[in-house]
Amino acid sequence: MRVRSFKTIREEEVLNLIRDISTKAGSVIDLREMMYSTTLSITSRAAFGEKSKRQEEFKQLASDYLALFGGLNFVDLFPSVKLLHLIHAMRPKSRRLHQRVDEILGNIIMEHRAKRATGWTEADDLVYILLDLQDHGELEIPLTTDNIKAVIMDVFSGGGDASNTVLEWAMAEMLKNPIVMEKAQAEVRHVFAGKKFVDEAGLHELKYLNLVIKETLRLHPAAPLLAPRESRERCEIDGYEIPEKSRVVINAWAIGRDPKYWTEADKFFPNRFLDSTADYKGSNYKFIPFGAGRRMCPGISFATATIELALANLLYHFDWKLPDGKTSEDLDMTEVFSTVARKKIDLCVIPILIIPQIE
């Protein structure tokens, strides 16, 4: 996916976020809700074009999709009992959800095809890009319409909720660790000194912020349980027999906190990555917040680009404090586990405007 082609969308929506927060400077805001609106708008515009009238419907569908297909369910514990698979409530739910998703995506694709048929050639969203690849990409493996639907749903499912979850945790961890916050702010304000807005051109210079993002992903992978896999043949792992066609779920959250591989595993310490070759692109199996291999999250570059830009701007334009005189020690960091591992309590904060945004 040509992530750079969506640069303008990301910058416009993050700028809207900064403007919105600026109007509320000095007041308590629910940062989770405001960031979610931004990440969802970015994903929707990138996938479908201008803010889609289907955004709200897709927001609910994406949530239902993740809840149904992510993680573990009861029948996974008894894979040999075929009757459970037949009577389990997931079957009719999954069928209905799949039909609705298929219908909506089919309509969106047809609308894009009709527009292309009128002579429209500019690929300005993900659907157009995928249709162009389907027709002219000369791919070794043909790109089917079902493939296009799957890519769109994967990107949409993770682009809003997952990116927002990581953003919220990054801000929460920095509020919990003020020295980290101060260092990250100093870096971004030095690199972009004199500018009214942080654009993507200089993000590669934010070395410390990249460490903060890595450490956030280690402690708080957006999806604590990776997409389920199925074993192609019988195998044995650490003395456990895994039968053929077993549904296998990888606990990325536990791997990221394993004391065998991480010193002071529960501590938020970005500098642990300073001299480390570990990245989140699936090459190091002690750190796989987005998965690994062919089933790795297809939206990784899209999600991280959004996270970097939004976080840099939040740090550049504002100082942050907790409401009601609370200190960092008072900040509740309790997690709630489902398809995403979000904070139990929304991150409510007070923004203090330091550098006004561009007019």
HELIX and SHEET records of a PDB file:
HELIX    1   1 VAL A    3  PHE A    6  5                                   4    
HELIX    2   2 LYS A    7  THR A   23  1                                  17    
HELIX    3   3 LEU A   31  PHE A   48  1                                  18    
HELIX    4   4 GLN A   55  PHE A   69  1                                  15    
HELIX    5   5 PHE A   74  LEU A   77  5                                   4    
HELIX    6   6 LYS A   82  ILE A   87  1                                   6    
HELIX    7   7 MET A   90  ALA A  117  1                                  28    
HELIX    8   8 LEU A  126  HIS A  136  1                                  11    
HELIX    9   9 THR A  145  LYS A  176  1                                  32    
HELIX   10  10 PRO A  178  VAL A  191  1                                  14    
HELIX   11  11 GLU A  200  GLU A  205  5                                   6    
HELIX   12  12 LYS A  207  LEU A  219  1                                  13    
HELIX   13  13 ALA A  252  GLY A  256  1                                   5    
HELIX   14  14 PRO A  270  PHE A  273  5                                   4    
HELIX   15  15 GLY A  293  ARG A  295  5                                   3    
HELIX   16  16 ILE A  300  HIS A  317  1                                  18    
HELIX   17  17 SER A  328  ASP A  330  5                                   3    
SHEET    1   A 3 ILE A  29  ASP A  30  0                                        
SHEET    2   A 3 CYS A 348  LEU A 353 -1                                        
SHEET    3   A 3 PHE A 318  LYS A 321 -1                                        
SHEET    1   B 2 ARG A 229  GLU A 230  0                                        
SHEET    2   B 2 ARG A 247  VAL A 248 -1                                        
SHEET    1   C 2 CYS A 235  ILE A 237  0                                        
SHEET    2   C 2 TYR A 240  ILE A 242 -1                                        
SHEET    1   D 2 GLU A 335  PHE A 337  0                                        
SHEET    2   D 2 ALA A 341  LYS A 343 -1                                        
END                                                                             
